[in-house]
């Protein structure tokens, strides 16, 4: 099977959409298929590490405002040429928005079906950043996904939202987790002592530092006695957060083994953003053997079974988040129970298993096209 995967953002080490696209390409190659990734070009002078067995065609891009590490694609004729040259059996659009119509047009010219993956709550972002534009974002989402042969949603919450806005032909496709990289074995006692020298409870947030993530909600929890806070990531909100969380340790962006070691060295991982279509960092924390606190909204509702594999709190409620941290600070046995159950829950969510589910979706679409042709 020949597959073109179009991702609208890049690079994969700082962007969840690109990370998922690259993991998909790697799995397709492992299974003997022939993927091609079309992705935004990196910033001038920035060297992107090798992308593995799948070739990558870079198209013109711009930096994401306030977050220059992430590049977003610009419409380009190079996309159509790359699709035509690869002669795909299927086109896979990862979080289509700007490039979505061009990807659809290129697939139509090639006479092949399109699978679109909904991964970003763009309507929620419009509401957060602009205070308006939510309806326009949904119109765009509806147009692109309705024109696709199949739309894959990462969580039941996203599935319901798409259905409520009239998007047809929906299936659930969650995300995998690298259970070798994210593993309790990577816990680093030396790192933990450096971050919590008096043996305090070490809580952490890992992700983009941007307004829609609402990391400032950690303020009351970070001020608790016996608690130390570490913030991993970068983004436009970093300066304001350093002021709002004066006692927190900010590491900046971490990747690879450094990120895995930090994940596993936490006592509690706290996610604060209410607009997650999936929330990859939650299951990476679970795989790392860390107790999780997350908002009861969006993707975390699928990942966290309250008081079994983690704790869910009211979205946007800093007081509820603080009380959840207090509960886990004061009850180590409960914390250990949640961590162990969370790790067990993600044990079968490898990218290999999730990639095979994607191949089943591809085959479903190809069979439907064949049936119509007959």
The 8 nearest C-alpha neighbors of each residue, nearest first, counted from 0:
[[1, 32, 33, 88, 2, 87, 89, 31],
 [0, 2, 87, 33, 88, 34, 32, 89],
 [3, 1, 34, 87, 89, 90, 88, 33],
 [2, 4, 35, 90, 34, 91, 36, 87],
 [5, 3, 91, 36, 92, 35, 37, 90],
 [6, 4, 37, 92, 93, 36, 91, 38],
 [7, 5, 93, 38, 8, 17, 37, 4],
 [6, 8, 72, 71, 38, 39, 5, 98],
 [9, 7, 71, 70, 6, 17, 39, 72],
 [10, 8, 70, 17, 11, 69, 39, 14],
 [9, 11, 12, 13, 17, 14, 69, 8],
 [12, 10, 18, 17, 14, 13, 9, 15],
 [11, 13, 10, 14, 18, 254, 15, 17],
 [14, 12, 11, 10, 15, 69, 68, 9],
 [15, 13, 11, 17, 16, 12, 18, 10],
 [14, 16, 18, 17, 19, 11, 13, 279],
 [17, 15, 19, 18, 14, 20, 93, 118],
 [16, 18, 11, 20, 9, 19, 15, 14],
 [19, 17, 11, 15, 21, 20, 16, 14],
 [18, 20, 22, 16, 17, 21, 23, 15],
 [21, 19, 17, 23, 18, 22, 24, 16],
 [20, 22, 24, 18, 23, 19, 17, 25],
 [23, 21, 25, 19, 24, 20, 18, 26],
 [24, 22, 20, 26, 21, 25, 19, 27],
 [25, 23, 21, 27, 26, 22, 34, 53],
 [26, 24, 22, 28, 23, 27, 21, 29],
 [25, 27, 29, 23, 28, 24, 354, 22],
 [26, 28, 32, 30, 24, 29, 25, 23],
 [27, 29, 32, 31, 25, 30, 26, 33],
 [30, 28, 26, 27, 31, 25, 32, 52],
 [29, 31, 27, 28, 32, 26, 25, 355],
 [30, 32, 28, 29, 27, 33, 0, 26],
 [33, 31, 0, 28, 27, 30, 1, 34],
 [32, 34, 1, 28, 0, 2, 27, 31],
 [35, 33, 2, 24, 3, 53, 1, 32],
 [34, 36, 3, 54, 53, 4, 55, 2],
 [37, 35, 55, 4, 5, 3, 38, 56],
 [38, 36, 5, 56, 55, 57, 4, 6],
 [37, 39, 57, 6, 58, 36, 5, 7],
 [40, 38, 72, 58, 60, 57, 9, 71],
 [39, 41, 57, 58, 60, 59, 38, 42],
 [42, 40, 45, 43, 39, 70, 47, 10],
 [41, 43, 45, 44, 40, 70, 62, 68],
 [44, 42, 45, 41, 40, 46, 60, 61],
 [43, 45, 42, 46, 41, 47, 40, 68],
 [46, 44, 42, 43, 41, 47, 68, 40],
 [45, 47, 44, 48, 41, 42, 43, 49],
 [46, 48, 45, 49, 41, 10, 50, 42],
 [49, 47, 50, 46, 51, 10, 12, 45],
 [48, 50, 51, 47, 52, 46, 54, 55],
 [51, 49, 48, 53, 52, 54, 55, 21],
 [52, 50, 49, 53, 25, 54, 21, 24],
 [51, 53, 25, 54, 28, 50, 24, 29],
 [54, 52, 51, 35, 34, 24, 55, 25],
 [55, 53, 35, 36, 52, 56, 50, 34],
 [56, 54, 36, 37, 35, 57, 53, 38],
 [55, 57, 37, 36, 38, 58, 54, 81],
 [58, 56, 40, 38, 39, 37, 55, 59],
 [57, 59, 39, 40, 38, 60, 77, 56],
 [60, 58, 73, 40, 39, 72, 57, 75],
 [61, 59, 72, 39, 73, 71, 40, 70],
 [60, 62, 70, 71, 63, 72, 73, 59],
 [63, 61, 70, 67, 69, 64, 71, 66],
 [62, 64, 66, 67, 69, 70, 71, 65],
 [65, 63, 66, 62, 67, 235, 61, 69],
 [64, 66, 235, 67, 63, 234, 62, 236],
 [65, 67, 234, 63, 64, 68, 235, 69],
 [66, 68, 62, 69, 63, 65, 64, 70],
 [67, 69, 66, 70, 62, 13, 63, 42],
 [70, 68, 67, 63, 9, 62, 66, 10],
 [69, 71, 62, 9, 61, 8, 63, 60],
 [72, 70, 8, 60, 61, 7, 39, 62],
 [73, 71, 60, 39, 7, 59, 8, 61],
 [72, 74, 60, 59, 75, 71, 97, 61],
 [75, 73, 98, 72, 97, 76, 101, 59],
 [76, 74, 77, 78, 73, 58, 59, 79],
 [77, 75, 78, 79, 80, 74, 101, 81],
 [76, 78, 80, 75, 79, 81, 58, 56],
 [79, 77, 81, 76, 80, 75, 82, 37],
 [80, 78, 82, 105, 76, 81, 77, 83],
 [79, 81, 77, 83, 78, 82, 84, 76],
 [80, 82, 84, 78, 79, 83, 77, 85],
 [83, 81, 79, 85, 80, 84, 78, 86],
 [82, 84, 80, 86, 81, 85, 79, 109],
 [83, 85, 81, 82, 86, 80, 87, 79],
 [84, 86, 82, 83, 87, 81, 35, 3],
 [87, 85, 83, 84, 82, 88, 1, 109],
 [88, 86, 1, 2, 89, 85, 3, 90],
 [87, 89, 1, 111, 2, 0, 86, 90],
 [88, 90, 2, 112, 87, 111, 113, 91],
 [91, 89, 113, 3, 2, 4, 114, 106],
 [90, 92, 4, 114, 115, 113, 3, 5],
 [93, 91, 115, 5, 95, 4, 116, 114],
 [94, 92, 6, 116, 95, 5, 115, 91],
 [93, 95, 117, 118, 116, 92, 119, 96],
 [96, 94, 99, 93, 92, 98, 97, 7],
 [95, 97, 99, 98, 94, 140, 139, 143],
 [98, 96, 99, 95, 74, 73, 100, 7],
 [99, 97, 101, 96, 100, 74, 95, 102],
 [98, 100, 95, 96, 102, 101, 97, 143],
 [101, 99, 103, 102, 98, 104, 143, 97],
 [102, 100, 104, 98, 103, 99, 105, 79],
 [101, 103, 99, 105, 100, 104, 98, 106],
 [102, 104, 100, 106, 101, 105, 99, 107],
 [105, 103, 101, 107, 106, 102, 100, 108],
 [104, 106, 102, 108, 79, 107, 103, 101],
 [105, 107, 109, 103, 111, 104, 108, 110],
 [108, 106, 110, 104, 109, 105, 103, 111],
 [109, 107, 105, 110, 106, 104, 111, 83],
 [108, 110, 106, 107, 111, 105, 83, 86],
 [111, 109, 107, 108, 106, 112, 105, 88],
 [110, 112, 106, 89, 109, 88, 107, 113],
 [113, 111, 89, 148, 90, 106, 114, 110],
 [114, 112, 90, 147, 148, 91, 89, 115],
 [113, 115, 91, 149, 150, 148, 147, 92],
 [116, 114, 92, 150, 91, 93, 147, 151],
 [115, 117, 151, 93, 94, 150, 92, 118],
 [118, 116, 94, 152, 151, 119, 115, 150],
 [117, 119, 94, 276, 116, 16, 153, 120],
 [120, 118, 121, 276, 117, 94, 275, 16],
 [121, 119, 123, 122, 274, 276, 124, 118],
 [122, 120, 124, 123, 119, 125, 136, 133],
 [121, 123, 133, 125, 136, 124, 120, 137],
 [124, 122, 126, 120, 121, 125, 127, 274],
 [123, 125, 121, 127, 126, 122, 128, 120],
 [126, 124, 122, 129, 128, 123, 127, 132],
 [125, 127, 130, 123, 131, 124, 129, 133],
 [128, 126, 124, 125, 130, 129, 211, 123],
 [129, 127, 125, 126, 124, 130, 210, 211],
 [130, 128, 131, 125, 126, 127, 132, 124],
 [129, 131, 126, 127, 128, 125, 132, 133],
 [132, 130, 129, 126, 133, 125, 134, 128],
 [131, 133, 135, 125, 134, 136, 126, 129],
 [132, 134, 122, 136, 135, 125, 131, 126],
 [135, 133, 137, 136, 132, 138, 122, 131],
 [136, 134, 138, 132, 137, 133, 139, 122],
 [137, 135, 133, 122, 139, 134, 138, 132],
 [136, 138, 140, 134, 139, 135, 141, 122],
 [139, 137, 135, 141, 136, 140, 142, 134],
 [138, 140, 142, 136, 137, 141, 143, 135],
 [139, 141, 137, 143, 138, 142, 144, 136],
 [140, 142, 138, 144, 139, 143, 145, 166],
 [143, 141, 139, 145, 140, 144, 138, 146],
 [144, 142, 146, 140, 145, 141, 99, 139],
 [143, 145, 147, 146, 141, 142, 140, 150],
 [144, 146, 142, 147, 166, 143, 141, 167],
 [145, 147, 144, 143, 142, 148, 103, 141],
 [148, 146, 144, 113, 149, 145, 114, 115],
 [147, 149, 113, 114, 112, 146, 364, 150],
 [148, 150, 114, 168, 147, 169, 115, 151],
 [151, 149, 115, 169, 116, 114, 144, 168],
 [150, 152, 116, 170, 171, 172, 169, 117],
 [151, 153, 171, 117, 158, 172, 154, 157],
 [154, 152, 173, 172, 277, 171, 276, 174],
 [155, 153, 157, 156, 298, 152, 277, 173],
 [154, 156, 158, 157, 159, 301, 171, 153],
 [157, 155, 159, 297, 154, 158, 160, 298],
 [158, 156, 160, 154, 159, 155, 152, 276],
 [157, 159, 155, 161, 156, 152, 160, 162],
 [158, 160, 162, 156, 157, 161, 163, 155],
 [161, 159, 157, 163, 162, 158, 156, 164],
 [162, 160, 164, 158, 166, 163, 159, 157],
 [163, 161, 159, 165, 166, 164, 160, 158],
 [162, 164, 160, 161, 165, 159, 166, 158],
 [165, 163, 161, 162, 166, 160, 141, 137],
 [164, 166, 162, 163, 167, 161, 141, 145],
 [165, 167, 162, 161, 145, 164, 141, 144],
 [168, 166, 169, 145, 165, 162, 150, 144],
 [169, 167, 149, 150, 170, 166, 148, 145],
 [168, 170, 150, 167, 151, 149, 171, 158],
 [169, 171, 151, 152, 150, 172, 168, 158],
 [170, 172, 152, 151, 153, 154, 173, 158],
 [171, 173, 153, 151, 152, 170, 174, 357],
 [174, 172, 153, 154, 171, 175, 353, 152],
 [175, 173, 353, 153, 176, 172, 279, 350],
 [174, 176, 350, 349, 348, 353, 173, 177],
 [175, 177, 349, 178, 350, 348, 283, 174],
 [176, 178, 179, 180, 349, 181, 350, 175],
 [177, 179, 181, 180, 176, 182, 286, 349],
 [180, 178, 177, 181, 182, 176, 286, 349],
 [179, 181, 177, 178, 182, 259, 256, 255],
 [182, 180, 287, 178, 259, 286, 179, 283],
 [181, 183, 287, 184, 286, 185, 180, 179],
 [184, 182, 287, 288, 185, 263, 186, 181],
 [185, 183, 182, 186, 263, 287, 187, 181],
 [184, 186, 260, 183, 263, 182, 187, 259],
 [187, 185, 264, 263, 184, 260, 183, 188],
 [186, 188, 190, 189, 264, 185, 191, 260],
 [189, 187, 191, 190, 192, 186, 264, 193],
 [190, 188, 192, 191, 187, 193, 194, 186],
 [191, 189, 193, 187, 192, 188, 194, 264],
 [190, 192, 188, 194, 189, 193, 264, 195],
 [193, 191, 196, 195, 189, 190, 194, 188],
 [192, 194, 190, 191, 196, 195, 189, 188],
 [193, 195, 191, 192, 196, 190, 227, 201],
 [196, 194, 192, 199, 198, 197, 193, 191],
 [197, 195, 192, 193, 198, 194, 199, 191],
 [198, 196, 199, 195, 192, 225, 194, 200],
 [197, 199, 195, 196, 200, 192, 225, 201],
 [200, 198, 225, 226, 195, 197, 201, 227],
 [199, 201, 226, 227, 225, 328, 266, 202],
 [202, 200, 227, 266, 265, 228, 199, 226],
 [203, 201, 267, 228, 268, 266, 265, 227],
 [202, 204, 229, 268, 228, 230, 269, 267],
 [203, 205, 230, 269, 270, 268, 231, 206],
 [206, 204, 231, 232, 230, 203, 280, 207],
 [207, 205, 232, 231, 208, 204, 280, 233],
 [206, 208, 232, 233, 234, 209, 205, 212],
 [209, 207, 234, 236, 233, 237, 232, 235],
 [208, 210, 236, 235, 212, 211, 234, 207],
 [211, 209, 212, 213, 236, 208, 127, 128],
 [210, 212, 213, 209, 127, 272, 124, 274],
 [211, 213, 272, 210, 214, 209, 271, 208],
 [214, 212, 215, 272, 211, 210, 271, 216],
 [213, 215, 216, 212, 271, 217, 208, 272],
 [216, 214, 217, 213, 218, 240, 243, 244],
 [215, 217, 317, 214, 218, 213, 271, 315],
 [216, 218, 215, 220, 219, 221, 214, 317],
 [217, 219, 221, 216, 220, 215, 244, 222],
 [220, 218, 222, 221, 217, 321, 317, 223],
 [221, 219, 321, 217, 222, 223, 218, 324],
 [220, 222, 218, 219, 223, 228, 217, 226],
 [221, 223, 219, 220, 218, 224, 226, 246],
 [224, 222, 220, 221, 226, 225, 219, 325],
 [225, 223, 226, 222, 227, 221, 199, 220],
 [224, 226, 199, 200, 223, 227, 328, 198],
 [227, 225, 200, 199, 224, 223, 201, 221],
 [226, 228, 201, 195, 199, 200, 202, 221],
 [229, 227, 247, 202, 203, 221, 201, 248],
 [228, 230, 248, 203, 247, 249, 202, 231],
 [231, 229, 249, 204, 203, 248, 205, 250],
 [232, 230, 205, 250, 251, 252, 249, 204],
 [233, 231, 252, 251, 206, 207, 205, 208],
 [232, 234, 208, 251, 252, 207, 237, 231],
 [233, 235, 208, 66, 236, 209, 237, 207],
 [234, 236, 65, 209, 237, 66, 208, 233],
 [235, 237, 209, 208, 239, 234, 238, 240],
 [236, 238, 240, 239, 235, 234, 208, 233],
 [239, 237, 241, 240, 236, 242, 235, 234],
 [240, 238, 242, 241, 236, 237, 243, 235],
 [241, 239, 243, 237, 242, 238, 244, 236],
 [240, 242, 238, 244, 239, 243, 245, 237],
 [241, 243, 240, 239, 245, 244, 238, 237],
 [242, 244, 240, 241, 245, 239, 215, 218],
 [245, 243, 241, 247, 242, 246, 240, 218],
 [246, 244, 242, 247, 241, 243, 240, 248],
 [245, 247, 244, 248, 221, 228, 222, 227],
 [248, 246, 228, 229, 244, 245, 249, 230],
 [247, 249, 229, 230, 228, 250, 246, 194],
 [250, 248, 230, 251, 229, 231, 247, 241],
 [251, 249, 231, 230, 248, 252, 232, 229],
 [252, 250, 232, 233, 231, 249, 253, 230],
 [251, 253, 232, 233, 231, 250, 254, 13],
 [252, 254, 258, 257, 251, 232, 231, 255],
 [255, 253, 258, 257, 12, 256, 252, 259],
 [254, 256, 258, 257, 259, 253, 180, 12],
 [255, 257, 259, 258, 260, 254, 180, 185],
 [258, 256, 260, 259, 255, 254, 253, 261],
 [257, 259, 254, 253, 261, 256, 260, 255],
 [258, 260, 256, 262, 181, 261, 257, 180],
 [261, 259, 185, 257, 263, 258, 262, 186],
 [260, 262, 264, 258, 259, 263, 257, 265],
 [263, 261, 259, 260, 264, 265, 284, 258],
 [262, 264, 186, 287, 260, 183, 261, 265],
 [265, 263, 186, 261, 262, 187, 191, 260],
 [266, 264, 201, 267, 263, 262, 202, 289],
 [265, 267, 201, 289, 202, 200, 290, 264],
 [268, 266, 202, 290, 265, 291, 289, 269],
 [267, 269, 291, 203, 202, 204, 290, 292],
 [270, 268, 292, 204, 203, 293, 291, 267],
 [269, 271, 293, 204, 272, 292, 268, 294],
 [270, 272, 214, 213, 212, 294, 293, 269],
 [271, 273, 212, 213, 274, 270, 211, 275],
 [274, 272, 296, 314, 275, 294, 271, 297],
 [275, 273, 272, 120, 123, 297, 276, 211],
 [276, 274, 277, 278, 297, 298, 273, 272],
 [275, 277, 298, 297, 157, 118, 119, 120],
 [298, 276, 278, 275, 153, 154, 279, 299],
 [279, 277, 275, 280, 281, 298, 299, 276],
 [278, 280, 281, 282, 277, 283, 174, 15],
 [279, 281, 283, 282, 278, 284, 205, 206],
 [282, 280, 284, 279, 283, 278, 285, 291],
 [281, 283, 285, 284, 280, 279, 286, 345],
 [284, 282, 280, 286, 285, 281, 181, 287],
 [285, 283, 287, 281, 282, 286, 289, 262],
 [284, 286, 282, 341, 342, 288, 287, 283],
 [285, 287, 342, 283, 284, 288, 181, 182],
 [288, 286, 182, 183, 263, 181, 284, 285],
 [289, 287, 183, 338, 285, 342, 286, 339],
 [288, 290, 338, 285, 284, 287, 267, 266],
 [289, 291, 338, 267, 337, 309, 334, 268],
 [292, 290, 309, 268, 267, 269, 310, 289],
 [291, 293, 310, 269, 311, 309, 268, 270],
 [292, 294, 270, 311, 269, 312, 271, 291],
 [295, 293, 314, 312, 311, 296, 313, 273],
 [294, 296, 311, 312, 313, 300, 314, 293],
 [297, 295, 294, 273, 300, 299, 298, 314],
 [296, 298, 156, 275, 276, 299, 300, 274],
 [297, 277, 299, 276, 300, 154, 275, 301],
 [300, 298, 302, 301, 303, 297, 296, 278],
 [299, 301, 298, 302, 303, 295, 296, 297],
 [302, 300, 299, 298, 303, 154, 155, 304],
 [303, 301, 299, 300, 304, 298, 282, 281],
 [304, 302, 309, 308, 300, 299, 305, 301],
 [303, 305, 308, 307, 309, 306, 302, 300],
 [304, 306, 310, 307, 309, 311, 303, 308],
 [307, 305, 310, 309, 308, 304, 337, 311],
 [306, 308, 304, 305, 337, 309, 340, 341],
 [309, 307, 341, 337, 340, 304, 303, 306],
 [310, 308, 291, 337, 306, 303, 305, 307],
 [309, 311, 292, 305, 306, 291, 293, 312],
 [312, 310, 293, 295, 294, 305, 292, 309],
 [313, 311, 294, 295, 319, 314, 320, 293],
 [312, 314, 316, 294, 295, 315, 319, 311],
 [315, 313, 294, 316, 273, 295, 312, 296],
 [314, 316, 317, 313, 216, 273, 271, 213],
 [315, 317, 319, 318, 314, 313, 320, 216],
 [318, 316, 216, 320, 319, 321, 315, 217],
 [319, 317, 321, 320, 316, 322, 219, 220],
 [320, 318, 322, 321, 316, 317, 312, 323],
 [319, 321, 317, 323, 318, 322, 312, 324],
 [322, 320, 220, 318, 324, 319, 323, 219],
 [321, 323, 325, 319, 324, 320, 326, 318],
 [322, 324, 326, 320, 325, 321, 319, 327],
 [323, 325, 321, 327, 322, 326, 328, 320],
 [326, 324, 322, 328, 323, 327, 329, 321],
 [327, 325, 323, 329, 324, 328, 322, 330],
 [328, 326, 330, 324, 329, 334, 325, 331],
 [329, 327, 325, 326, 330, 324, 200, 331],
 [328, 330, 327, 326, 325, 331, 324, 333],
 [329, 331, 327, 333, 332, 328, 326, 334],
 [332, 330, 334, 333, 335, 329, 327, 328],
 [333, 331, 335, 334, 330, 336, 327, 337],
 [334, 332, 336, 335, 330, 331, 337, 327],
 [333, 335, 331, 337, 332, 327, 336, 290],
 [334, 336, 338, 332, 333, 337, 331, 339],
 [337, 335, 333, 339, 334, 338, 332, 340],
 [336, 338, 308, 340, 334, 309, 290, 335],
 [337, 339, 290, 289, 335, 288, 341, 336],
 [340, 338, 342, 336, 341, 337, 335, 288],
 [341, 339, 308, 343, 337, 342, 338, 344],
 [342, 340, 308, 285, 344, 338, 343, 339],
 [341, 343, 286, 285, 339, 288, 344, 340],
 [342, 344, 340, 346, 341, 345, 339, 286],
 [345, 343, 341, 342, 346, 340, 347, 308],
 [346, 344, 348, 347, 342, 343, 286, 341],
 [345, 347, 343, 348, 344, 342, 178, 349],
 [348, 346, 345, 349, 352, 344, 343, 175],
 [349, 347, 175, 345, 346, 176, 352, 350],
 [348, 350, 175, 176, 351, 352, 347, 177],
 [349, 351, 175, 353, 352, 354, 176, 348],
 [350, 352, 354, 349, 353, 355, 26, 175],
 [353, 351, 355, 349, 354, 350, 348, 356],
 [354, 352, 350, 356, 355, 351, 175, 349],
 [355, 353, 357, 351, 356, 352, 350, 26],
 [354, 356, 358, 352, 357, 353, 351, 359],
 [355, 357, 359, 353, 354, 358, 360, 352],
 [358, 356, 354, 360, 359, 355, 361, 353],
 [357, 359, 361, 355, 360, 356, 362, 354],
 [358, 360, 356, 362, 357, 361, 363, 355],
 [361, 359, 363, 357, 358, 362, 364, 356],
 [362, 360, 358, 364, 363, 359, 365, 357],
 [361, 363, 365, 359, 364, 360, 366, 358],
 [362, 364, 360, 366, 361, 365, 359, 367],
 [365, 363, 367, 361, 362, 366, 368, 360],
 [364, 366, 362, 368, 367, 363, 369, 361],
 [367, 365, 369, 363, 368, 364, 362, 370],
 [366, 368, 370, 364, 365, 369, 363, 371],
 [369, 367, 365, 371, 366, 370, 372, 364],
 [368, 370, 366, 372, 367, 371, 365, 373],
 [369, 371, 367, 373, 368, 372, 366, 365],
 [370, 372, 368, 373, 369, 367, 366, 365],
 [373, 371, 369, 370, 368, 367, 366, 365],
 [372, 370, 371, 369, 368, 367, 366, 365]]
